[in-house]
């Protein structure tokens, strides 16, 4: 909960900074934030010759990959499934995809942190509509996915994840995936 609250505060603070910088003729800055929950080692690591205070573990590596995926999905904050489950109803999260991130063979469900509970940019109906589009995509129902995404985008023009998923549906419609396609996106770069 503290990590999600901090990430949202960072994005809000960056918005205020960008306004001031824009007024001075400076370019905007964008940051992506990846949050994950799990076991990790934290502390001074290394030897007598060289050590550093760091954090290590699979959960940390997934968080780093999530940060990289924020650009691909055009969102500010992504979290892993363990985090989405841990925050419960304290935050509005939206499942975006299942991914196989670089350097990891396991599939991870990824979620956008949309805001704190209460008034958020997506209603429960909006989240259900996006989930239905995602389910149609995973079920190879290209027509259903496309129509649901078109409707979602008409209500939320420019939504990054819906735009990305719509482009993916169009590509898969043009070149149907083989029988081994599992609906999981393979991250190609860090």
C-alpha positions in Angstrom: 0.0 0.0 0.0 2.8 2.4 0.9 4.6 1.7 -2.4 1.4 2.3 -4.5 0.7 5.5 -2.5 4.3 6.7 -3.0 4.2 5.9 -6.8 1.0 7.9 -7.2 2.5 10.8 -5.2 5.6 10.7 -7.4 3.5 10.9 -10.5 1.5 13.8 -9.1 4.7 15.6 -8.0 6.2 15.1 -11.5 3.1 16.7 -13.0 3.6 19.8 -10.9 7.3 19.9 -11.8 6.6 19.5 -15.5 4.2 22.4 -15.4 6.9 24.6 -13.9 9.5 23.4 -16.4 7.1 23.9 -19.3 6.6 27.5 -18.2 10.3 28.0 -18.4 10.5 26.4 -21.9 12.0 23.1 -20.7 10.9 19.7 -21.9 8.6 17.4 -19.9 10.0 14.5 -18.1 8.2 11.1 -17.8 8.9 8.3 -15.5 7.5 4.7 -15.3 7.3 2.9 -12.0 7.3 -0.9 -11.4 6.1 -2.3 -8.1 6.2 -5.9 -7.1 5.7 -7.9 -3.8 7.8 -10.9 -2.8 10.9 -12.2 -1.1 14.1 -10.3 -1.5 17.5 -9.6 0.1 18.2 -6.1 1.2 21.5 -4.7 2.6 25.2 -4.3 2.0 26.2 -6.9 -0.5 29.7 -7.8 -1.8 33.1 -8.2 -0.3 35.6 -6.2 1.7 37.0 -4.9 -1.6 33.7 -3.7 -3.1 30.3 -3.6 -1.6 27.1 -1.7 -2.2 23.7 -1.3 -0.5 21.3 -3.1 -2.8 18.3 -5.3 -3.1 18.3 -8.7 -4.9 15.8 -11.3 -5.8 13.3 -12.5 -8.4 10.7 -10.1 -7.0 13.0 -7.2 -7.5 13.9 -8.3 -11.0 10.2 -8.5 -12.0 9.6 -5.0 -10.6 12.5 -3.7 -12.8 11.0 -5.4 -15.8 7.6 -3.9 -15.0 9.2 -0.4 -15.0 10.4 -1.1 -18.5 7.0 -2.3 -19.6 5.3 1.0 -18.6 6.6 2.5 -21.9 5.3 -0.4 -24.0 1.8 -0.2 -22.3 1.8 3.6 -22.2 1.0 3.7 -18.4 2.7 5.4 -15.4 2.6 2.6 -12.9 2.6 -1.2 -13.3 2.5 -3.8 -10.5 2.7 -7.5 -10.3 -0.2 -9.8 -9.3 1.1 -10.3 -5.7 1.0 -6.5 -5.2 -2.5 -6.2 -6.8 -3.8 -8.9 -4.5 -2.0 -7.4 -1.4 -3.5 -3.9 -1.9 -7.0 -5.3 -2.3 -9.6 -2.6 -2.4 -7.2 0.2 -1.3 -6.4 0.9 -4.9 -8.0 0.6 -8.3 -6.0 -1.8 -10.4 -6.6 -3.0 -13.9 -5.2 -6.3 -15.3 -3.5 -5.5 -18.6 -1.8 -8.7 -19.7 0.2 -11.8 -19.0 3.8 -11.4 -19.9 7.0 -13.4 -20.0 9.6 -10.8 -19.1 13.2 -10.8 -20.3 15.3 -13.1 -18.3 12.4 -15.0 -16.7 10.5 -18.0 -18.0 7.5 -17.8 -15.7 4.4 -15.9 -16.9 3.4 -12.9 -14.8 0.1 -11.1 -14.8 0.6 -7.4 -14.9 -1.7 -4.6 -13.5 -1.9 -0.9 -13.9 -2.2 1.0 -10.7 -5.0 3.5 -11.7 -5.5 5.3 -8.4 -6.5 5.1 -4.8 -9.9 3.6 -4.0 -12.8 6.0 -4.5 -13.3 8.2 -7.5 -10.8 6.9 -10.1 -10.5 7.5 -13.8 -12.2 4.1 -14.4 -15.5 3.0 -13.1 -16.3 -0.6 -12.2 -18.1 -0.9 -15.6 -15.0 0.5 -17.4 -12.8 -2.1 -15.7 -15.3 -4.9 -16.6 -15.4 -3.7 -20.2 -11.6 -3.8 -20.5 -11.5 -7.2 -18.8 -14.0 -8.5 -21.4 -11.9 -7.2 -24.2 -8.8 -8.9 -22.7 -10.7 -12.2 -22.3 -11.8 -12.0 -26.0 -8.2 -11.4 -27.0 -7.0 -14.4 -25.0 -9.8 -16.5 -26.5 -8.7 -15.6 -30.0 -12.1 -13.8 -30.6 -10.6 -11.0 -32.7 -14.0 -9.5 -33.6 -15.2 -9.5 -30.0 -11.9 -8.0 -28.8 -11.8 -5.4 -31.5 -15.4 -4.2 -30.9 -14.9 -4.1 -27.2 -11.7 -2.2 -27.5 -13.2 0.2 -30.0 -16.1 0.9 -27.5 -13.6 1.3 -24.6 -11.5 3.7 -26.6 -14.5 5.8 -27.6 -15.2 6.3 -23.8 -11.4 6.7 -23.0 -9.7 8.1 -26.1 -5.9 7.6 -26.1 -5.9 4.9 -23.4 -2.5 3.4 -23.8 -3.2 -0.3 -22.9 -6.4 -0.4 -25.0 -4.5 1.2 -27.9 -1.6 -1.4 -27.5 -4.1 -4.3 -27.3 -6.0 -3.1 -30.3 -2.8 -2.9 -32.4 -1.9 -6.4 -31.2 -5.4 -7.7 -32.2 -5.1 -6.2 -35.6 -1.6 -7.8 -36.1 -2.9 -11.2 -35.0 -5.9 -10.9 -37.2 -3.6 -10.2 -40.2 -1.3 -13.0 -39.3 -3.0 -15.6 -37.2 -0.9 -17.2 -34.5 -0.1 -20.8 -34.5 -1.6 -23.5 -32.3 1.1 -22.9 -29.7 0.0 -19.3 -29.0 -0.9 -18.9 -25.4 -1.9 -15.2 -25.3 1.2 -14.3 -23.3 3.2 -11.3 -24.5 7.0 -11.9 -24.6 8.9 -8.9 -23.5 11.8 -8.5 -25.9 13.9 -5.9 -24.2 14.7 -4.8 -20.7 
